[in-house]
Amino acid sequence: MSRVGVYKVDITPPLGIDFIGYHRTTGITNVNERIYATAFVFESNKTKTVFISVDNIGMLVEDTLRVRQQIAMELNISIEVITIVYSHTHSGPATVSHSEVVKAYKTILIRNVVKAAVNANNNLEPSEVGWNVTTGDIGVNRRENTPDGKVIMGTNENGIVDKRIGILVARNKHTQKLSGAIVFCTAHPNVLKKDSDILSADYPGLTREILESTFKCPVIIVQCATGNVNAKYRGSMEALRKMAYVLSGNVLTMIPSTPFKSISKLEIISDKVPLDLKAIPEPDELKKMAAAAEEQWGVNPNKWLTAMVDKYNQQNRHISIELEIQLFQLNEGLFSGIPMEPFSESALIVQEKLKSNLAFFGGYTNGYLGYLPTKEAYPFGGYEVELNPIVYGPITGLWMPPVENTADLVVNKVFELHTITSSTNSCSN
């Protein structure tokens, strides 16, 4: 039996709650649009998987694990077959804070995400699914070269961008009415900047609104490897509309040619690998890194600097944390994800190694740690390579950048996981 269930739940926070995504001095003062969590449950015979999108920049791995554990208990499935992706909007609510409002919101958020999964499971109906892919111009590489051979956050028109826009659509097998759609694309949801004080799902939210009004079913937007890719249009509501119109327009062109069929292969496989971080440098170098983060990003680096000097003095210079790599495959298409922000080059290598335009690779999956640059990016430095650990490391645990060959190791692990799923038998209907 090939079945799909979908459910969408409102997760809009109260006004006044802190933002996450930019360092704003005030909390959310107005709601431009409500935000949501949407769950898909896919089932074929005894195989069941859960795929959920949450409008948030990305919750911590441990908080995301709590959600997955509760869903696993409610549906009597393993944690490994549950995927939670974050839309990565930079205009959404904080979920890590000492604020009682934030703590209360996170409790309600977790409850609602679990509710979405349970109700999606209750909505299971005989279904067919279809994949399609096109290309569109919604992102621009943001690692701009400087005369001194370094990189700053800017615009690199010649930089690499994964321009694929993919779609996975489900429909009722009998009525052929669409029941849900998942869109895969590559562009940071940072159209609205730190001068905006409104709650927004950014361009994925408006894109979703446009597509849902047409499809008459829930839609989610999944970010792929956007670590070095900004939205093409930024800084205003007009820019947000442009992004949404371009993305939704590309998606709409695919629907007439999308082939539908029953679920014949359904797999989720997950593995955890050590994520080795670069050795903690000398204290003088640590101070230079902290000063650069404070100057360029306006953050207080004291907590990071104190922790790093302490680790250095304790001769604890080599840090390793755990990284989960997950691969979700449905028929001929797949999405592999990590709780980081990989670069577009890695996604294109995955596509090439797996020899499929429907092989998508992205981040913001099952939590958030920080950036995963390619080995080639390290000599040029920049925010994604050098400074992000100072900004978010004290929160996520990614105290230093990953060692330089980490992206290659992750891509190879994705290929290994795909080899395992390819060797398994397809689900019978």
Secondary structure by P-SEA (a helix, b strand, c coil): ccbbbbbbbbbccccccccccccccccccccccccbbbbbbbbcccbbbbbbbbccccccaaaaaaaaaaaaaaaccccccbbbbbcccccccccccccaaaaaaaaaaaaaaaaaaaaaaaacccbbbbbbcccccccccccccccccccccccccccccccbbbbbbbcccccccccbbbbbbbccccccccccccccccaaaaaaaaaaaaccbbbbbbbcccccccccccccaaaaaaaaaaaaaaaaaacccbbbbcccccbbbbbbbbbcccccccaaaaaaaaaaaaaaccccaaaaaaaaaaaaaacccbbbbbbbbbbbbccccccccccbbbcaaaaaaaaaaaccccccccccccccbbbbbcccccccccccccccccccccccccccccccaaaaaaaaaaaaaaaaaaacccccc
